């Protein structure tokens, strides 16, 4: 373990591993009574089914330590009545509440502190504590590593003093108490303290052992009095993580097999939703914040939001559809209208938690099994004549004779199956969605589709001649950009095709001006997490954009009194953006993202932050960030920096949920530039300079018989396709979850800048700061406004140009190498090698040298 901890510390310090990277690929499933009756066989089936998916978890070298396994069942009243009586108390037929708690094993001071917090909060909230129970465990089944990290496992048994407090109201109160306990424990920095379950309805037994050892480690589970209406079981497989006892599943509301690709975005947007969370159901909403803690895994975070929705009154099937909705926006011909209306409304309340996911969940009234929108994790089900539902990652988890099976099958993309335990009724996919559609139909009336109001027609252009050329120059456009990037996007309605690889310098190492978005690198899917084919899977992907006040997710009746506005794409043409500004004229604020020659970049960023905060506090719903005012005396703030600064500032000030950030910029051309703006928080984008450049080429008759509106539409279409492709590399299907997710790494951008303006972005290699960026802006601005400017720079980023960007594999160097090899000429090779050494730094390895102490030693 010392070696393990030492290596883990190295990985953390090197920025290679963090808790936020936790992902799983697991075995998951449910067993439930379709008539809502408790029985012992459901618990036994759950344990047996868990043993059947043992192969979905990894095993440590000691042969006994696993990635984690567990089971979630109902509290067996008779069993715990006996335990209450053993403490010397009498059970008065009130509700029995049990907290399953992991405590620090060898730190007795922390143990007592942890227990003290639990007891204090329970008594403060009018609960009577029967006592603590040491949970019997058989440590012989544990491997050495599991035993080394094993917590002390205890149960606190208690009841409410108010006998009228029952069912949902009691669970809600227990949820609030547990959140307060967790909040205090974090503030006190208590390590290894974790509450597995804290409920009057259900209990969770889990740990870092093999699946087959569950009932051996916890002898409680062999007691015949353990009966339940459902069992949720889970075998964890850590794909790129460090297994631990608390990360074993099931969690309190769900068990999850999959990976949430949009987790960074969901985490950021949950902070925004916290700003407007209000509910009369909770005494102090602040006790529930933060909903997601820093360091939570994607599955743990999903569970916390799912549970929050449950406790605020949303049933488990609805919470699933809010968080992991169907692909619906492009299925108007195949989906029933009432389902479309339901999904349209739910899509407007919260950003989807997107990624491969097979889900088993309960709110103690419903038990459900469900799939993600793409159906990327297996989930099979069987309904039997003896009133049982089995669903899980495998077929044959429990041997069942064919003559006892009523129906069986697999859940498809977005599908859900569940049992209403209180009603004792099973619902299939359509029945659940029909049921929910009736309940929430009226909310759809608030949604306003703006695409019909903002058609692309009578496009407006304002730049010509030298003014256009100077704007193109100041934003870093080159002849190559216009010919190789922009032109094919209009002519072919798609991005230009190019070869892989890049032998030009990193942006931070280049001696040419490079837009700030060049310092950002897109993340991509890794390990067990598949990317999506954005062409083949187009029907499940969406750029649908919602803007305006995000509303209160805890109360649908008071979600927002205002209309909810949506667009099918975030990219707006010039005419559309003019209509957009006019439509929202009364509650919008224009923020100038340029600064005077006599000012500096840092002051200007502080200024636009203050202006955006003031606008939000004054009631503006639409912020319009524009760099159109660039002229001889005013310089442009890089738009990605402006958006990052304002977005991060409004989140800190708890104002981001009240406004949308709309961009009018000359700083975008290729799809990566749009993705960076959206990724750091932009809502809509009007690339006015790209459209002006299209008009310039249109006037030269370079687009054949196309009219200007067609050219604009084709360009927007190509940008949309490019955005879908970028999202698909991360396995993300919906833009609303990509937006604000900061799914990038920066290379060569100062960590101070990243921390201040792009929190959440990874910056392993620091670099240029605000002063360096400002220097580059001033240099290109000065060049752009020279009187004798006659032509744009040649470029040379995509092809080698004589006076363009440096390339590592230049034609003359490759020719020299070929000559050396062909003629077996060592002298020519030495010239080639020297020319390579004489090149300026291009990649990171060019900055690496040999330590002097090794130079004297012979290589042999």
N, C-alpha and C positions, 0 to 999 in steps of 0.2 A: 504493500500500500504506500510505503514511503516513496518508492520509485514512481508509482502511479501519480501520486500527488505532486511530486517534483515535475514530472512531465506535463501534467495538467497546468501547473503554474507557468511553465515555459510557454505553452500554447496561448494562455490568456495574455501574458505579458507581450507576446509577439503579435497580438491582434489576430491570431488564427482562429481562436475559439472564444465564444461568449455564450452565456446562457440563452440569449435571444435566438441562437442558431438551433435550439432544440427542435428536432423533427422526428417523426415516427413512421414506421411502416409495420402494421400490427395485425393481430387477429382480434376480431370483435364480434359480439353477437348478443342476442336476447332470447330468453325463454319466458313466455307469458301465458297466463290463463285468459282465454278469450271470453270467459264468462265472469272474470273478476273474482275468482275464489282462491283463497290461500291453500297451499298444499306443500307437503314435504318434498314431493317428487320434483317440483319446480326448482327447488334449491339443489337437489341432487343432480338434476339434468344440467343445471347451470355449471356445477363443478365438473361434471363429466365432459360437457362441451368445451370448457376451458382447457381441460387436459388434451382434448382432441386437436386443439390449435397450438400445441406446444412448439411445433416446428416453426411457427411464425416469430418466435423470439430467439435471441442469440444466447449463447451459454459462455460463461467465463472459463478461463483455463482451469479453474478449480473444479469444474464439472457440476457445480451446484448453484452458483450465483447466476441469476437470470437478469434480463433487462427490466423485469417487473410484470406482475400479474395480479389480478384481483377480481372481486365480485361485489356487486351492489344488490342488496336485497332489502326486504321490509324488516322492520324491527320485530322480533318475536316476543310478544308481550309476556307470555307465560314464563319464558326463560328469564327475562329481566325482573319480573315480579319476585322470583326466587332470590335473585341477587340483591334486590332492595331489602327483602326481609332478612338476608344475611347481615346487612349493615345495622340491623336493630330497628328499622323503620317498618311501618305498615303501609301497604299500598291502599290508597283511598279511592281507587277506580278513576283517578284523573289520568290525563295523558302522560305517557312515559316518554321522556326525552333522553337521548343518548348522544354524547359527543365522543367520537373515536379520534384519539389524539396521539400524535407522535411527539415525544419529549426528548430533550438531550439526554443521552444514555449515561454518560460519566460525569456530567457537570451538574451536581446536585443543587447548586445555588440557582442555576438557570432553570432546573426542573421546578423548584419551588416558586421562582418568579413567574414561570409560565402558568402554573396552577393557580397562583394568586390572581393573575390577570383574569383567568377564566372565572374564578369564583366571585371576584369583585364585580365583573360585568353582569353575571347571572343574578346576583343578589340585588344589584342596583336596578335591574330591569324586572324585579318582582318574580324571580324564580326560586324555588326551594330545592336545595341540593341534598340528595340522599347520600352521596359520597363518591369516592373514586374507586374504580375497580382495576386491579392489575390484570391485564388480559393474558390468559395462559398461552404460552407459545412453546413450540418444540424447536429449539435452536439446532438440533442435530441435523435437520434437513437443509440448513444453510451452508453455503460455501464460505470460505474464509473472508472473502471481500464483503459479502453481504452481512456477515456477522460483525466485521470490523465497523461497518457503517450503520449497523442496526440501531434504530432509536429505541427508547423505552416506550412501550405501547400501553396506553391506559384508556379507560373509558370513564367519563364523568356522567353520572346518572342523576337526573333531576326532573322536576315537574313545574308547571306554571302555578302560581298561587291563585290566579284568576281561573276558576273552573270553566268559565265561559269561553276562554281563549282556546280555540281548537282549529284543526284542519288548516286551511290556507292562511288564516290570520296568525295562527301560532307559528307556522313555517316562515311566514314573513318576518315575524318578530325574532325568531331564531337566526334568520339570515342576517338581519341588521346587527344583532348582538355578536355573531361570529365575525362580521366585517369589522366591527369596532375592536374586537379582541386582536384580530390580525393586524389592524392598523397600529395598535399600541405596541404589539410585539416587534413590529418593524422599527418603530421609533426607538424602542429599547434595545434594538440590535440583538434580539434573541435568536441564536442560530439553532437549527435542527428542531424548531418548534413548528408543527404543522397539524392542522385539523383536517382529517380525512372526511369526516361527515359530522353534522351537528343538526340533528333533526328529531322530530317526533314520529316520523313515518318510515324512514329507511336508514340503513347503516352500510358502511363500506369496509370490507376486509381486503387489504392489499399489501404488497411488499416486493422486495427484490429477490424473490426465489423463483424456482422453476414452476411452471403452471401445475405440474403434477403434485407439487408439494403444498398447494394452498390449504387443503383441509388437514394435512398433517401438521403444518406450522401453526394453524389456528384450530385447535381441537373443538372450539365453540361450534364450528360449522358441521361437526359430526353429530351434534345434539339433535335428537328427533323433534324437539320443540321449535327448531328453526324452520319456520314455514313462511311462504311469501306468495304474492300474486304474480311477481315477476323476478327475474334475475338478469342483470346486465353483467357480462363478463368481458375481460380484456387481457390479451397477451401482448406486451409491448416489445417492439423491435426498434432499438435506437440506431438510426441510420448514420448520424454524424454527431453523436452526442455522448454525454457521460451519464450513464444510468444512475438513478438515485431512488430512495424509498418514496419520497414525496411525488416524484414524476410518474410512478406506477399509476396505472388507471384501473378501474373507472375513477373519474373525478366526480364531483358532487352532483352534477346534472347529466353528464354524458360520458361516453367512451368513444374514442375517435381513432379511426385508421386512416391516415393520410397526412397531408402537409398543406398548410395554409400559405399559399404563395403571396398573398396580399397582406400578410401579417403586419408589415411595417406601416402600410397605409391604414389598415384597420386600427392599429394602435394609436396612430396620430389622430385619426378621425374620432376615436372614442374619447380622446381628450377634449375634442371640440364638442361632442355631444354632452359631455359632463357639464359644460357651461350652462346648458338649458334644462338639465334634468330637474324635474319637480314632480312631487307626488304627495298627495294627502295620505297615502298609505304608510308613509314612513315618518317617524317623529323628526329625524334630522337627516336630511339627504346627504349632508357632508360626511356622515359616517360611512357612506357607501363609496366614497371617492378616496383614492383613484380606483376605478373599476378594474383596471389592469395594472399590475405592479411591474416595475422595471425588472427584467430578468425572467418574467414568466415565459414558458414555452408557448408555441402557437396553440397547441391543444388546450393547455391550461387557461390561456386567455379566452379562447372560444367558449370554454366551459363557463367562465366567469360572466361573460356577456349573456350567454344562454340562460344562466341561472338568474341574472338580474331581470331579464325580460319575464321569466316565469314568475318571480316573486312580485313583479309589478302588475301581474294580472294577465299576462299573455300565455295561453296554453302552449305546450311543447310543440305541436304541429305548426302553429303560427310562428313561434320563435325560430323553428327550422327554416321556414320559408322566408323569413326576414333576413336571416344570416346566410343561408345557403339556398338561394332561390333557383327556380327552373330557368333554363334559357327560353325566353319568351318573346323578346322584342322583334324577332324576325319570323315569328310563327303565326301570324295573324290568320292564315288560311287553315291551320290545323288545330289550333287551340280554341276551346270554347270561349266565347266573349267574356263570360263572367270570370273565367280564370285569368284572361288577359287583364281585366280591370283590377283583379286582386293583386297580380304581380306588378302592375303599373304603380299601384299605390304603395306596395311594400318596397319597391325599388326606390321610391321617393322618400322613404323614412330612414333608411340606413344603407351603408355601402356593403355589398356582399363580401363574405369571407370566402374567397375563391381559391380553388385548388382541389386536388383529388381528395375525396372524403367519403368514407362509409361511416355512418353515424348510428349509435344506439343511445337513446336518451329518454329521460323521464322527468316529469314534474310531480310525480306521485299520484296524478290523476290519469295521465296518459303515459303509455309506453310506446315508443316509436323506433323504427329502423328506417334509415333514409340514405339516399345517394346524392352526390354532388351533381351539378348541371351537366357534366360530361360523362358521368358514370365510370370514372377511372379506377375505382376500387370495387372488388367483387362483393356482392351481397345477395345471398340466396335465402329463400324462405320456404317453410312447409307449414300448412295448417292441417291439424289432425282431427280425427273423429272424437278423441277424448278431450276436446276443447283446449288445445294448446297451440300456440304459435311459436315456431322456431325460426330465427333469422340470424345469419352470421356469414362470416368470411368464407366458410367452407360448406360443401354439401357433405352429408353423412357424419356430422359432428355427433349426432345421437342416432344409433341404429333404430330405424322405424320401419315396420313392415308396410309394404305398398298398400295392403288392403285397409290400413288405418289412415291413409292420407286422403284428405278431401281435395286439396289443391297444393301445387308447388310451383316454383318458378324463380326468376331472378328479378331484382329491382333494376329498372332501366335508369337512364340519366334523369336526375331530378325527382325520381319517384320516391314515394313514402308509403309505409304500411304501419298501422298502429292499432292499439287497443285502448278504448276508453274504459279504464279499470273500474270506475265507479258505476258506469252503466252496464258493464259486462258485455261490450259489443266491439267486434272487430271492424275496422274501416280499411278499405283499399285506397289506392292513390286517388282515384277520381272522387270517391265519396268524401275523403278528407278535404279535398280542395273545393268541392261543391259546398260542403258544410261551412268552410271558412269564407267562401265567396259571398254567401248570404249575409254573414255577420258583418262584413266590412265593405259591402257594396257602395254605401253612400259616400265613403271617403274619396272615391274616384272623381267626384264632381269638382274637387279643388284643383285638379291637375290641368294645366293649360299647355298645349303643344304649340310651340312657337314656330315650328318649321313652316306651317301654312301661312303664318303672318309675315315671315321674313323670306320670301322667295328671292332667288338670285336673278335679278333683272335690272336693266338700265344701270350697269356698273359705272361708278364715278371714279375718275382719276384726276389727280391734281399736280403731278410732277412731270416736268419735261426737261430736255436738254441738259445744260450744265447742272441745274439744281438736282435732277435725278442722278446724274453721274456722281456728284459730290456725296449724296446720301448713300449711294451704293458703295462708294469708297470708304466712307466713315464707318459703315457697318461691316466692313471686311469682305465685301463681295469681290469676286475676280471674274475675268473673262471666262475662265474655266468653270466656275460655279454656274454661270448663266448658260454655257453651252453644254456641259456634261451632266449637270444636275437638274437645273430648272427646265431646260428644253424637253428632255425625254418625259418629264413628269406631266407636261402638257400634251405633248405629241402622242404618247403611248398610254396615258392615264395610269402610269405606274413608275416606280423608281427605276433609274438606270441600272443596268446589270454591270457588275464589276467583279473582279477577282478578289479572293480573300488575301489578307496580308496587308501590311502597311510598313513601308520602309522609310517613312518620313519621320522627323523628330517628334517626340512627345511635345505637346503644346508648350509645356514649361521650358523645354530645351530649344525651342525654335527661335530664330532671330527675326521671324516674320510675325505680323499681327495675327493672332488666332482668337476667334470668338471664345468667350468663357465656357460655352457648352462643350468645347473640345477637351476641357479638363475633366469632363465627366465620362465614366465608362458604365454602360448598362450592365446590370447583373443578369444572370441567366440560370435556368433550372439545373439542379445538380442532384446527384445520388439517385434516390428512387423516384424522383419527382419529374414526370415527363413534361417536356414542352408541348405546345399545341401547334398543329398545322393550321395556320390562319386562313389558308385557302380551303382546305377540305372541311375544317370545322367552323367555317364562317357563320353558320346558323346559330352557333352557341356563343358567339362573340358580339360585343356591343360597345359602341362609343357614346351611348345615350348619356346626356349631360343634364343634371339637375342643378338648379342654382336658386339663390335666395335663402331665406331663413331656414335652417335645417330643422328647427322645431324640437319638441320635447318627446323623446322616444319612450318615456315611461307612461305617457298618457295620450292615447290616440284621439280621445275626444277633445284634447287641447294640444294636439300636435303642432298645429299652427293655424291661426285664424286667417292667414293670408293664402293667396293662390300659390300653388307649387308649379314652377315653370320648368319645362324640359325641352331639349333640342336633341336631334339625332346625331349631331357631331359638334365638337367644340370649336371647329374651324369656321370662321365667318368671313364672307367676302366683304369688300368695301361697302357695297350697298346694304348688305345685311347688317353690318355693324352700325351704319348710320341709323337704320330703322330701330336697331336694338337700343341705341342711346336715346333716341326720341321716345321709344316706348316706356323706358324707365327713367325718363328725364327728371321726374319729381323726386325720386329717391336714389339718385346716383351722384357720385363725386368723381371729378376728373383730377388725377394726380400726375403732375408733370415729372417725368423721370429723366430730366436733363438737368445739368448744373452749369453755372457760370464758370468762365475761365478763371475768375478770381476766387472761386470757392474750391473745396476739395471733395473727394469722393466720400470720405467718412462722414463729413457734415451733411452731405446731400442724402445719404442713406438714413441718417438719424432724422432728417427733416421729413422724408416721405413716410417714415414709420410714424412720426408724430401726426402727420396729416391724415394718415389712414386710421389711426386710433381715434382722432377727433371726429372724423366722418362717421365711423361706426357708432360712436357714442351719441352722435347727433341724429342717428336714425337712418343713415344712408344704407341701402341694401346692395347697391352695385358700385364697386370701386372700378374705375377705368384708369389703368396705368398706360400712359402714352409717352413715346419718345419722338413724336412727330415734330417737336419744337427744336430739334437739332438745327443749329445754324452756325455761322462763323464764330459766334461768341458763346455758344452753348454746346456742351458735350453730353453725349448720351451715357447714362448709367447702363451697364450691361443688364439686359432685361431679366435674365435668370437670377442675377444678384438682387435686383429690385424685388422680384416676386418672392424669392427666398427670405429676404429681409422683412417684408411686410407680412407674409404668411406666418413666419415664426414669431414675430412680434405680437400679432393678433391672437395667436394661440396662447402665448404667455399671459396676455391681458384678458383671456377668456372672452374674446370678441369674434373669433373667426367664424363661428357658426351663424352669425347674424349677417354676414356679407359674402358676396361672390367677388372674385378677383378676375377682372376682364382685361385683356391685354391688347393694345394697339401698338405694333412694333415693326421695326425694320430689321430686327435681330434674328429673324428666322428664315430659313430657306429649305434645308433638307429635313427629313423626318426626325432625325436625332435632336435637332434644335427644338422641335415642337415637343418631343417626349420629355426633354429636360424641363421645359417650362411647366408642362402638366405635372410632371413628377415632383416638382417642388411646390405645387399648390395652385397653379393657374386654373381658372374655370373655363373661360373661352379665350380664343386667340384670333385677332385680325392681323394677318401678315401683310400690311398695306404695301410695303416695299417690294415684296415678292410679286404682288399683283401689278404694281407699277412697272416692274421689270418685264412681266409677261406682256403688258400693253406695248412696251417699247419694242419687243420682238414681233408682236402682232402687227404693228405699224410698218415693220420691214417685210411683211408678207412671208414670214417664216413658218406659219402654221397652216398653210394651204387654204382650204375652204372653210375652216372653222371661224365662227364669229367670236367676239371677245367673251361673251357670256359662257359659251361652250369651253373656251380655253380656261376660264376661271373654274368652272365646274370640274373639268378634268384634272386640274391641279389639286383641288380639294379632295377629289376622289383618290388621287395617288397618295396624298398625305394621310388620308384615313386608312388606306390599305397598309401604308408603312407603319402607322401607329399600332394597328392590329398585329403586324408582324413582330414589332418590338415587344409588345405585351405578351405575345405567344411564346417568346423565348423564355419568359419567366413562368409560363404556364398560367398566365392571367387572362381571363376572358372578358372582364368588364372594366371600362375606363374609370368608373366611379371608385373602384378599389385601387387602381394604379395611381390615380391623382393624389398628390400629397404624400405618397409612400416613400419618396426618396430612395427608389430602388437602384442606387448607383454606388460606385466607388469613385473617389476623386484621385487623380494622379498628378502630383505637383501643385496642389492647391493648399495653401496654408491651413493647418489644423485649427488655427484661431478663427479663420473665416468660416470653415466648415462648422465648427462648434457654434458660432454666433448666428449664422444665416441659414445653415442647412443641417440642423440637428437631426441625427439619425443616419446621415450619410457616412459611410466608412472612409476614413482617410489614413491609410497605412503609411503613405509617403508624403510628407509635408512639402511645402514649396512656396510659390509666389504669394505675397500678401496684398493688402489693399493698396499700399503705396506702389508696388510693382504693377498691379493692374491699372492703376491710374496713370502711371507713366506710359504704358502701352496705349491707353486711350488717347492721351494727349499727343503722342507721336503720330498716330494714324489720323487724328483730327487735323493736326497741323498740315500733314501731307495732302489731305482731302481738300483743304481750302486754299491751296496754292493757286495763284492766278493762272499759271500755265498748265494746269491739269488737263490733259488731252485724252488720256486713255486709262482704263482700269488696269490694275496689276494683272499679269498673266496667270498667276495662281501657282500651278505646278504641284498641287497637293495630290492629285489623282494620276497625273502623268509627269514624267520628268521633263522639265522645261529649262532652257539654258539659263535664264535669269530668274527662275522660280524657286520654289522650296527645295531644300537639300534632300537628296535621296541616298540611301546607303548603297543600293545596287545600281550604280550609274553605268551607262552603256560602255564607256571607255574602260571602267574597272573590270566589268564582266569580260570584255574582249581581252584585256590583259591577262586575266586568270585563265581563260580558254587557251591563249597563246602559250602560257607557261606550261599547262598540262599537255597540250598537243606536242610541244617541242621539248618537253622534259627539261625546261629551262629554270633552274633555281634562281638565277639572277633576275629573270622577269618576275618570278613569284615574289622575290624580296621587294621589288619595286611595287608590286600589287599590294603586298602587306603594308609597306610604308605609307602608300596612299590611303589605305583604310585607316591606319593609325592617325593620319593627318586630318581626317574628317572631323568636323565638330561633333560633340556628343549627340547621339540620335536616340539611343535607347538607354534604359537604366544601367545595363551592364557596362556601358561605356564610362560610367562614373566609378566603376569598381577597379581598384588596383591591387597589386600584390603587396603583402606586408614585407617590409625591408628585411626582417630577420630571416626570411626564407630565401632571399635572393642569393645568398652566399652558398647555400647548400646545393649540391648537385642533384639534378632531377632523378638520376639513376638511383 
